[in-house]
Structures are given as structure tokens and as C-alpha cells.
Amino acid sequence: MWITCNIYFSLSENETPQISGNVTINAEVNKTVELKFNITDDGKSQPKFIILKRPTNFSFNNQTGIARWTPKNDISAEIRFVLLQLY
């Protein structure tokens, strides 16, 4: 069984950092998938990801931008991030 996961980003400030990474994932049930997200910004501090919504068995490392997810019996899933810029 395959699961589709959509990923959404929101920004917390006026300046727009550049975000790259997966926005749709097609993952197989009980098989771990690894995702990499990158933020680049010309501001003084690097924006941080804050997870608003995530499926079960989803882990994220804010330092590396690497996420791992092992989907179970869900038919679809959603991941929502806010990017927080600290000054």
C-alpha cells in the first residue's frame, strides 16, 4: 500500500526565505522514507522549522533539516511547518 503525504510551509515574517525540499511524498507502508528540507535566508539568523501538524511515526531534526517517516495504515497524511525567523 502506498501513502501520499502533502507538505505545507508558512512564514512568520515579511522577508521570504528560500525553501527547498519535498512537497509531496509517495511512501510505502512500513518502510521508512527520509526527507531533506533546506532554508536559505539573507537575514542575520537562520529561520527555524516549527511543526504544526505531522503524521504518527514522523521525526524531524531542526539542525539538519532531515525528517524520517515510517507510515503505518494511513491512507493519506499531512505535514505542516511554520518557519520562524528570530532576530
C-alpha positions in Angstrom: 0.0 0.0 0.0 1.3 3.5 -0.9 0.5 6.7 1.0 0.6 10.2 -0.3 1.7 13.0 2.1 1.5 16.7 1.3 3.7 19.2 3.0 2.9 22.9 3.5 5.0 25.8 4.7 4.0 29.1 6.3 6.3 32.1 7.0 6.3 34.1 10.3 7.9 37.3 9.0 7.8 39.6 6.0 11.2 38.5 4.5 10.8 35.4 2.4 13.5 32.8 2.9 14.1 30.2 0.1 12.8 26.8 1.0 13.7 23.6 -0.9 12.7 20.0 -0.3 9.9 17.6 -0.9 6.4 18.9 -1.1 4.7 15.6 -1.9 5.8 12.2 -0.7 4.7 8.8 -2.0 5.7 6.4 0.7 5.2 2.7 1.2 3.5 1.4 4.4 6.0 0.2 7.0 9.0 1.5 5.0 10.9 4.5 6.3 11.4 7.4 3.9 13.9 10.2 4.5 13.2 13.8 3.5 15.6 16.8 3.4 14.4 20.4 3.8 16.7 23.4 3.3 16.2 27.1 4.2 18.4 29.8 2.9 17.9 33.4 4.0 19.9 36.6 3.9 18.9 37.6 7.4 21.1 37.6 10.5 19.7 34.4 11.9 18.7 31.1 10.2 14.9 30.5 10.3 13.7 27.5 12.4 11.1 25.0 11.4 8.1 24.6 13.8 5.9 21.6 13.1 2.2 22.3 13.3 0.9 19.0 12.0 2.5 15.7 11.4 1.6 12.0 11.0 2.5 9.4 13.6 6.0 7.9 13.3 7.4 11.2 11.9 10.6 12.6 13.3 12.4 15.8 12.4 15.8 17.2 13.2 15.7 21.0 13.1 19.5 21.3 12.9 19.9 19.2 9.8 16.5 19.6 8.2 16.2 15.8 7.8 12.9 14.1 8.5 12.1 10.4 8.7 8.7 8.9 8.5 7.5 5.3 8.6 3.9 5.3 7.5 1.5 2.8 9.0 -2.0 2.2 7.8 -3.0 5.8 7.0 -4.4 6.4 3.6 -3.0 9.9 3.4 -1.1 12.3 5.7 -0.3 15.9 6.0 2.7 17.8 7.4 2.6 21.5 8.2 5.5 23.7 9.1 5.9 27.3 10.1 9.2 29.0 9.5 10.1 31.2 12.5 12.7 33.9 12.0 14.4 35.1 15.2 16.2 38.4 15.4 
